[in-house]
Amino acid sequence: MELFWLYAALAASAFTSATILPGTSEAAFTAFVLRYPEAWLGAWLVAGFFNGAGSIVSYGMGRLLPDKKRPSEKIFKFLNRYGIWTLLLAWVPVVGDGLPIAAGWLRLNVWKCCLILTVGKLIRYGILLGGIQAWNGAAFTA
């Protein structure tokens, strides 16, 4: 039962970290994996999918912005120049929060955005998991 509540806390932390709300999903994910290394796969999936869901909410907020409320010029130009694939970088601090909002404002395809945002978040936590493994010196097993 304890693991359920830890997954719930990790999900909440990952979700809020992907929105404009402050969050500490990296710390929560790291603490979870170090405490329960046998549950790394569940932690990776929960963190990745809920962080992706938070970015999808940001995309929805961008769709609701009026046309005259354009997102940050820097983010808008970056997304307009490189296209939908820039959403793979939505995990980058500061600028990453604005990418899904700008994508929503630009009315980019919602399904493609959902897929790319979620894949990007799973890659993010996969890299973090690899870093934890390298630092901790132990291999995680499924």
Secondary structure as UniProt FT lines:
FT   HELIX           2..17
FT   HELIX           25..35
FT   HELIX           37..39
FT   HELIX           40..64
FT   TURN            67..68
FT   HELIX           73..82
FT   HELIX           83..89
FT   TURN            90..91
FT   TURN            93..94
FT   HELIX           95..105
FT   TURN            106..107
FT   HELIX           110..136
//
